[in-house]
Amino acid sequence: MIPQRYAQILFGFLLSGMMSGLISGLSTFLAVGFPPGFAATWLSSWLTSWAVAFPTVLVVAPIARRLVAVLTRSS
């Protein structure tokens, strides 16, 4: 198992992987349809997207948490 101290990094890794996979798959489908070789095209697009999404999530998530704290109030 992975130590708890890496939970935020693992969360960012999984979130960015799933999100970039879904978005790149949809974008690839909308751009080229579903031709032969779609999986290879999508995989290439996904890996590129994930390489950008993972570090972005690690930087942007703390900012988003702070904004949520500012924009919400406790009950």
Distance bins in CASP14 RR format, pairs under 12 A and 6 or more apart:
PFRMAT RR
TARGET T0000
AUTHOR 0000-0000-0000
RMODE 2
METHOD distances of the structure
MODEL  1
1 7 0 0 0 0 0 1 0 0 0 0 0
1 10 0 0 0 0 0 1 0 0 0 0 0
2 8 0 0 0 0 0 1 0 0 0 0 0
2 9 0 0 0 0 1 0 0 0 0 0 0
2 10 1 0 1 0 0 0 0 0 0 0 0
2 11 0 0 0 0 0 1 0 0 0 0 0
2 13 0 0 0 0 0 1 0 0 0 0 0
2 14 0 0 0 0 0 1 0 0 0 0 0
3 9 0 0 0 0 0 1 0 0 0 0 0
3 10 0 0 0 0 1 0 0 0 0 0 0
4 10 0 0 0 0 1 0 0 0 0 0 0
4 11 0 0 0 0 0 1 0 0 0 0 0
6 12 0 0 0 0 0 1 0 0 0 0 0
6 13 0 0 0 0 1 0 0 0 0 0 0
6 14 0 0 0 0 0 1 0 0 0 0 0
6 58 0 0 0 0 0 1 0 0 0 0 0
7 13 0 0 0 0 0 1 0 0 0 0 0
7 14 0 0 0 0 0 1 0 0 0 0 0
7 15 0 0 0 0 0 1 0 0 0 0 0
8 14 0 0 0 0 0 1 0 0 0 0 0
8 15 0 0 0 0 0 1 0 0 0 0 0
8 57 0 0 0 0 1 0 0 0 0 0 0
8 58 1 0 0 1 0 0 0 0 0 0 0
8 59 0 0 0 0 0 1 0 0 0 0 0
8 61 1 0 0 1 0 0 0 0 0 0 0
8 62 0 0 0 0 1 0 0 0 0 0 0
8 65 0 0 0 0 0 1 0 0 0 0 0
9 15 0 0 0 0 0 1 0 0 0 0 0
9 16 0 0 0 0 0 1 0 0 0 0 0
9 54 0 0 0 0 1 0 0 0 0 0 0
9 55 0 0 0 0 0 1 0 0 0 0 0
9 57 0 0 0 0 1 0 0 0 0 0 0
9 58 1 0 0 1 0 0 0 0 0 0 0
9 61 0 0 0 0 0 1 0 0 0 0 0
10 16 0 0 0 0 0 1 0 0 0 0 0
10 17 0 0 0 0 0 1 0 0 0 0 0
10 54 0 0 0 0 0 1 0 0 0 0 0
10 57 0 0 0 0 0 1 0 0 0 0 0
10 58 0 0 0 0 0 1 0 0 0 0 0
11 17 0 0 0 0 0 1 0 0 0 0 0
11 18 0 0 0 0 0 1 0 0 0 0 0
11 19 0 0 0 0 0 1 0 0 0 0 0
11 54 0 0 0 0 0 1 0 0 0 0 0
11 57 0 0 0 0 1 0 0 0 0 0 0
11 58 0 0 0 0 1 0 0 0 0 0 0
11 61 0 0 0 0 1 0 0 0 0 0 0
11 62 0 0 0 0 0 1 0 0 0 0 0
11 65 0 0 0 0 0 1 0 0 0 0 0
12 18 0 0 0 0 1 0 0 0 0 0 0
12 19 0 0 0 0 1 0 0 0 0 0 0
12 20 0 0 0 0 0 1 0 0 0 0 0
12 50 0 0 0 0 0 1 0 0 0 0 0
12 53 0 0 0 0 1 0 0 0 0 0 0
12 54 1 0 0 1 0 0 0 0 0 0 0
12 55 0 0 0 0 1 0 0 0 0 0 0
12 56 0 0 0 0 1 0 0 0 0 0 0
12 57 1 0 1 0 0 0 0 0 0 0 0
12 58 1 0 0 1 0 0 0 0 0 0 0
12 59 0 0 0 0 0 1 0 0 0 0 0
12 60 0 0 0 0 0 1 0 0 0 0 0
12 61 1 0 0 1 0 0 0 0 0 0 0
12 62 0 0 0 0 0 1 0 0 0 0 0
12 64 0 0 0 0 0 1 0 0 0 0 0
13 19 0 0 0 0 0 1 0 0 0 0 0
13 20 0 0 0 0 0 1 0 0 0 0 0
13 50 0 0 0 0 1 0 0 0 0 0 0
13 51 0 0 0 0 0 1 0 0 0 0 0
13 53 0 0 0 0 1 0 0 0 0 0 0
13 54 1 0 0 1 0 0 0 0 0 0 0
13 55 0 0 0 0 0 1 0 0 0 0 0
13 57 0 0 0 0 1 0 0 0 0 0 0
13 58 0 0 0 0 1 0 0 0 0 0 0
13 61 0 0 0 0 0 1 0 0 0 0 0
14 20 0 0 0 0 0 1 0 0 0 0 0
14 21 0 0 0 0 0 1 0 0 0 0 0
14 50 0 0 0 0 0 1 0 0 0 0 0
14 53 0 0 0 0 0 1 0 0 0 0 0
14 54 0 0 0 0 1 0 0 0 0 0 0
14 57 0 0 0 0 1 0 0 0 0 0 0
15 21 0 0 0 0 0 1 0 0 0 0 0
15 22 0 0 0 0 0 1 0 0 0 0 0
15 50 0 0 0 0 0 1 0 0 0 0 0
15 53 0 0 0 0 1 0 0 0 0 0 0
15 54 0 0 0 0 1 0 0 0 0 0 0
15 56 0 0 0 0 0 1 0 0 0 0 0
15 57 1 0 1 0 0 0 0 0 0 0 0
15 58 0 0 0 0 0 1 0 0 0 0 0
15 60 0 0 0 0 0 1 0 0 0 0 0
15 61 0 0 0 0 1 0 0 0 0 0 0
15 64 0 0 0 0 0 1 0 0 0 0 0
16 22 0 0 0 0 0 1 0 0 0 0 0
16 23 0 0 0 0 0 1 0 0 0 0 0
16 24 0 0 0 0 0 1 0 0 0 0 0
16 46 0 0 0 0 0 1 0 0 0 0 0
16 47 0 0 0 0 0 1 0 0 0 0 0
16 49 0 0 0 0 1 0 0 0 0 0 0
16 50 1 0 0 1 0 0 0 0 0 0 0
16 51 0 0 0 0 1 0 0 0 0 0 0
16 52 0 0 0 0 1 0 0 0 0 0 0
16 53 1 1 0 0 0 0 0 0 0 0 0
16 54 1 0 1 0 0 0 0 0 0 0 0
16 55 0 0 0 0 1 0 0 0 0 0 0
16 56 1 0 0 1 0 0 0 0 0 0 0
16 57 1 0 1 0 0 0 0 0 0 0 0
16 58 0 0 0 0 1 0 0 0 0 0 0
16 59 0 0 0 0 0 1 0 0 0 0 0
16 60 0 0 0 0 0 1 0 0 0 0 0
16 61 0 0 0 0 1 0 0 0 0 0 0
17 23 0 0 0 0 1 0 0 0 0 0 0
17 24 0 0 0 0 1 0 0 0 0 0 0
17 25 0 0 0 0 0 1 0 0 0 0 0
17 46 1 0 0 1 0 0 0 0 0 0 0
17 47 0 0 0 0 1 0 0 0 0 0 0
17 49 0 0 0 0 1 0 0 0 0 0 0
17 50 1 0 1 0 0 0 0 0 0 0 0
17 51 0 0 0 0 0 1 0 0 0 0 0
17 52 0 0 0 0 0 1 0 0 0 0 0
17 53 1 0 0 1 0 0 0 0 0 0 0
17 54 1 0 0 1 0 0 0 0 0 0 0
17 56 0 0 0 0 0 1 0 0 0 0 0
17 57 0 0 0 0 1 0 0 0 0 0 0
18 24 0 0 0 0 0 1 0 0 0 0 0
18 25 0 0 0 0 0 1 0 0 0 0 0
18 46 0 0 0 0 0 1 0 0 0 0 0
18 49 0 0 0 0 0 1 0 0 0 0 0
18 50 0 0 0 0 1 0 0 0 0 0 0
18 53 0 0 0 0 1 0 0 0 0 0 0
18 54 0 0 0 0 0 1 0 0 0 0 0
18 57 0 0 0 0 0 1 0 0 0 0 0
19 25 0 0 0 0 0 1 0 0 0 0 0
19 26 0 0 0 0 0 1 0 0 0 0 0
19 46 0 0 0 0 0 1 0 0 0 0 0
19 49 0 0 0 0 1 0 0 0 0 0 0
19 50 0 0 0 0 1 0 0 0 0 0 0
19 52 0 0 0 0 0 1 0 0 0 0 0
19 53 1 0 0 1 0 0 0 0 0 0 0
19 54 0 0 0 0 0 1 0 0 0 0 0
19 56 0 0 0 0 0 1 0 0 0 0 0
19 57 0 0 0 0 1 0 0 0 0 0 0
19 60 0 0 0 0 0 1 0 0 0 0 0
20 26 0 0 0 0 0 1 0 0 0 0 0
20 27 0 0 0 0 0 1 0 0 0 0 0
20 28 0 0 0 0 0 1 0 0 0 0 0
20 42 0 0 0 0 0 1 0 0 0 0 0
20 43 0 0 0 0 0 1 0 0 0 0 0
20 45 0 0 0 0 1 0 0 0 0 0 0
20 46 1 0 0 1 0 0 0 0 0 0 0
20 47 0 0 0 0 1 0 0 0 0 0 0
20 48 0 0 0 0 1 0 0 0 0 0 0
20 49 1 1 0 0 0 0 0 0 0 0 0
20 50 1 0 1 0 0 0 0 0 0 0 0
20 51 0 0 0 0 1 0 0 0 0 0 0
20 52 1 0 0 1 0 0 0 0 0 0 0
20 53 1 0 1 0 0 0 0 0 0 0 0
20 54 0 0 0 0 1 0 0 0 0 0 0
20 55 0 0 0 0 0 1 0 0 0 0 0
20 56 0 0 0 0 1 0 0 0 0 0 0
20 57 0 0 0 0 1 0 0 0 0 0 0
21 27 0 0 0 0 1 0 0 0 0 0 0
21 28 0 0 0 0 1 0 0 0 0 0 0
21 29 0 0 0 0 0 1 0 0 0 0 0
21 42 1 0 0 1 0 0 0 0 0 0 0
21 43 0 0 0 0 1 0 0 0 0 0 0
21 44 0 0 0 0 0 1 0 0 0 0 0
21 45 0 0 0 0 1 0 0 0 0 0 0
21 46 1 0 1 0 0 0 0 0 0 0 0
21 47 0 0 0 0 1 0 0 0 0 0 0
21 48 0 0 0 0 0 1 0 0 0 0 0
21 49 1 0 0 1 0 0 0 0 0 0 0
21 50 1 0 0 1 0 0 0 0 0 0 0
21 53 0 0 0 0 1 0 0 0 0 0 0
21 54 0 0 0 0 0 1 0 0 0 0 0
22 28 0 0 0 0 0 1 0 0 0 0 0
22 29 0 0 0 0 0 1 0 0 0 0 0
22 42 0 0 0 0 0 1 0 0 0 0 0
22 45 0 0 0 0 0 1 0 0 0 0 0
22 46 0 0 0 0 1 0 0 0 0 0 0
22 49 0 0 0 0 0 1 0 0 0 0 0
22 50 0 0 0 0 0 1 0 0 0 0 0
22 53 0 0 0 0 0 1 0 0 0 0 0
23 29 0 0 0 0 0 1 0 0 0 0 0
23 30 0 0 0 0 0 1 0 0 0 0 0
23 42 0 0 0 0 0 1 0 0 0 0 0
23 45 0 0 0 0 1 0 0 0 0 0 0
23 46 0 0 0 0 1 0 0 0 0 0 0
23 48 0 0 0 0 0 1 0 0 0 0 0
23 49 1 0 0 1 0 0 0 0 0 0 0
23 50 0 0 0 0 0 1 0 0 0 0 0
23 52 0 0 0 0 0 1 0 0 0 0 0
23 53 0 0 0 0 1 0 0 0 0 0 0
24 30 0 0 0 0 0 1 0 0 0 0 0
24 31 0 0 0 0 0 1 0 0 0 0 0
24 32 0 0 0 0 0 1 0 0 0 0 0
24 38 0 0 0 0 0 1 0 0 0 0 0
24 39 0 0 0 0 0 1 0 0 0 0 0
24 41 0 0 0 0 1 0 0 0 0 0 0
24 42 1 0 0 1 0 0 0 0 0 0 0
24 43 0 0 0 0 1 0 0 0 0 0 0
24 44 0 0 0 0 1 0 0 0 0 0 0
24 45 1 0 1 0 0 0 0 0 0 0 0
24 46 1 0 1 0 0 0 0 0 0 0 0
24 47 0 0 0 0 1 0 0 0 0 0 0
24 48 1 0 0 1 0 0 0 0 0 0 0
24 49 1 0 1 0 0 0 0 0 0 0 0
24 50 0 0 0 0 1 0 0 0 0 0 0
24 51 0 0 0 0 0 1 0 0 0 0 0
24 52 0 0 0 0 0 1 0 0 0 0 0
24 53 0 0 0 0 1 0 0 0 0 0 0
25 31 0 0 0 0 1 0 0 0 0 0 0
25 32 0 0 0 0 0 1 0 0 0 0 0
25 33 0 0 0 0 0 1 0 0 0 0 0
25 34 0 0 0 0 0 1 0 0 0 0 0
25 38 0 0 0 0 1 0 0 0 0 0 0
25 39 0 0 0 0 1 0 0 0 0 0 0
25 41 0 0 0 0 1 0 0 0 0 0 0
25 42 1 0 1 0 0 0 0 0 0 0 0
25 43 0 0 0 0 1 0 0 0 0 0 0
25 44 0 0 0 0 0 1 0 0 0 0 0
25 45 1 0 0 1 0 0 0 0 0 0 0
25 46 1 0 0 1 0 0 0 0 0 0 0
25 47 0 0 0 0 0 1 0 0 0 0 0
25 49 0 0 0 0 1 0 0 0 0 0 0
25 50 0 0 0 0 0 1 0 0 0 0 0
26 32 0 0 0 0 0 1 0 0 0 0 0
26 33 0 0 0 0 0 1 0 0 0 0 0
26 34 0 0 0 0 0 1 0 0 0 0 0
26 42 0 0 0 0 1 0 0 0 0 0 0
26 45 0 0 0 0 0 1 0 0 0 0 0
26 46 0 0 0 0 0 1 0 0 0 0 0
26 49 0 0 0 0 0 1 0 0 0 0 0
27 33 0 0 0 0 0 1 0 0 0 0 0
27 41 0 0 0 0 0 1 0 0 0 0 0
27 42 0 0 0 0 1 0 0 0 0 0 0
27 45 1 0 0 1 0 0 0 0 0 0 0
27 46 0 0 0 0 1 0 0 0 0 0 0
27 48 0 0 0 0 0 1 0 0 0 0 0
27 49 0 0 0 0 1 0 0 0 0 0 0
28 34 0 0 0 0 1 0 0 0 0 0 0
28 35 0 0 0 0 0 1 0 0 0 0 0
28 37 0 0 0 0 0 1 0 0 0 0 0
28 38 1 0 0 1 0 0 0 0 0 0 0
28 39 0 0 0 0 1 0 0 0 0 0 0
28 40 0 0 0 0 0 1 0 0 0 0 0
28 41 1 0 1 0 0 0 0 0 0 0 0
28 42 1 0 1 0 0 0 0 0 0 0 0
28 43 0 0 0 0 1 0 0 0 0 0 0
28 44 0 0 0 0 1 0 0 0 0 0 0
28 45 1 0 1 0 0 0 0 0 0 0 0
28 46 0 0 0 0 1 0 0 0 0 0 0
28 48 0 0 0 0 0 1 0 0 0 0 0
28 49 0 0 0 0 1 0 0 0 0 0 0
29 35 0 0 0 0 0 1 0 0 0 0 0
29 38 1 0 0 1 0 0 0 0 0 0 0
29 39 0 0 0 0 0 1 0 0 0 0 0
29 41 0 0 0 0 1 0 0 0 0 0 0
29 42 1 0 0 1 0 0 0 0 0 0 0
29 45 0 0 0 0 0 1 0 0 0 0 0
30 38 0 0 0 0 0 1 0 0 0 0 0
30 42 0 0 0 0 0 1 0 0 0 0 0
30 45 0 0 0 0 0 1 0 0 0 0 0
31 38 0 0 0 0 0 1 0 0 0 0 0
31 41 0 0 0 0 1 0 0 0 0 0 0
31 42 0 0 0 0 0 1 0 0 0 0 0
31 45 0 0 0 0 1 0 0 0 0 0 0
32 38 1 0 0 1 0 0 0 0 0 0 0
32 39 0 0 0 0 0 1 0 0 0 0 0
32 40 0 0 0 0 0 1 0 0 0 0 0
32 41 1 0 0 1 0 0 0 0 0 0 0
32 42 0 0 0 0 1 0 0 0 0 0 0
32 44 0 0 0 0 0 1 0 0 0 0 0
32 45 0 0 0 0 1 0 0 0 0 0 0
33 41 0 0 0 0 1 0 0 0 0 0 0
33 42 0 0 0 0 0 1 0 0 0 0 0
34 41 0 0 0 0 0 1 0 0 0 0 0
34 42 0 0 0 0 1 0 0 0 0 0 0
35 41 0 0 0 0 1 0 0 0 0 0 0
35 42 0 0 0 0 0 1 0 0 0 0 0
37 43 0 0 0 0 1 0 0 0 0 0 0
37 44 0 0 0 0 0 1 0 0 0 0 0
38 44 0 0 0 0 0 1 0 0 0 0 0
38 45 0 0 0 0 0 1 0 0 0 0 0
38 46 0 0 0 0 0 1 0 0 0 0 0
39 45 0 0 0 0 0 1 0 0 0 0 0
39 46 0 0 0 0 0 1 0 0 0 0 0
40 46 0 0 0 0 0 1 0 0 0 0 0
40 47 0 0 0 0 0 1 0 0 0 0 0
41 47 0 0 0 0 0 1 0 0 0 0 0
41 48 0 0 0 0 0 1 0 0 0 0 0
42 48 0 0 0 0 0 1 0 0 0 0 0
42 49 0 0 0 0 0 1 0 0 0 0 0
42 50 0 0 0 0 0 1 0 0 0 0 0
43 49 0 0 0 0 0 1 0 0 0 0 0
43 50 0 0 0 0 0 1 0 0 0 0 0
44 50 0 0 0 0 0 1 0 0 0 0 0
44 51 0 0 0 0 0 1 0 0 0 0 0
45 51 0 0 0 0 0 1 0 0 0 0 0
45 52 0 0 0 0 0 1 0 0 0 0 0
45 53 0 0 0 0 0 1 0 0 0 0 0
46 52 0 0 0 0 0 1 0 0 0 0 0
46 53 0 0 0 0 1 0 0 0 0 0 0
46 54 0 0 0 0 0 1 0 0 0 0 0
47 53 0 0 0 0 0 1 0 0 0 0 0
47 54 0 0 0 0 0 1 0 0 0 0 0
48 54 0 0 0 0 0 1 0 0 0 0 0
49 56 0 0 0 0 0 1 0 0 0 0 0
49 57 0 0 0 0 0 1 0 0 0 0 0
50 56 0 0 0 0 0 1 0 0 0 0 0
50 57 0 0 0 0 0 1 0 0 0 0 0
51 57 0 0 0 0 0 1 0 0 0 0 0
52 58 0 0 0 0 0 1 0 0 0 0 0
52 59 0 0 0 0 0 1 0 0 0 0 0
52 60 0 0 0 0 0 1 0 0 0 0 0
53 59 0 0 0 0 0 1 0 0 0 0 0
53 60 0 0 0 0 1 0 0 0 0 0 0
53 61 0 0 0 0 0 1 0 0 0 0 0
54 60 0 0 0 0 0 1 0 0 0 0 0
54 61 0 0 0 0 0 1 0 0 0 0 0
55 61 0 0 0 0 0 1 0 0 0 0 0
56 63 0 0 0 0 0 1 0 0 0 0 0
56 64 0 0 0 0 0 1 0 0 0 0 0
57 63 0 0 0 0 0 1 0 0 0 0 0
57 64 0 0 0 0 1 0 0 0 0 0 0
57 65 0 0 0 0 0 1 0 0 0 0 0
58 64 0 0 0 0 0 1 0 0 0 0 0
60 66 0 0 0 0 0 1 0 0 0 0 0
60 67 0 0 0 0 0 1 0 0 0 0 0
61 67 0 0 0 0 0 1 0 0 0 0 0
61 68 0 0 0 0 0 1 0 0 0 0 0
62 68 0 0 0 0 0 1 0 0 0 0 0
62 69 0 0 0 0 0 1 0 0 0 0 0
63 69 0 0 0 0 0 1 0 0 0 0 0
63 70 0 0 0 0 0 1 0 0 0 0 0
64 70 0 0 0 0 0 1 0 0 0 0 0
64 71 0 0 0 0 0 1 0 0 0 0 0
65 71 0 0 0 0 0 1 0 0 0 0 0
65 72 0 0 0 0 0 1 0 0 0 0 0
66 72 0 0 0 0 0 1 0 0 0 0 0
END
